[in-house]
Amino acid sequence: MPQAYCMKCRKKVEIKDAKQTTLKNKRPAVQGVCSTCGTKVFRIGKS
């Protein structure tokens, strides 16, 4: 499972419903929802 830093929980959390995306500059990223509080989380780079 990919992990990202949640700004609301202030800790690294598992990404729920993770989706691979590509930024405008062609870099890979992962976007999803915090498994604890449900806030959107985002991580740049492959995971």
Beta strands, then each sheet from edge to edge (+ up, - down):
strand 1: 3-6
strand 2: 11-22
strand 3: 28-34
strand 4: 40-44
sheet 1: 1+ 2- 3+ 4-
end
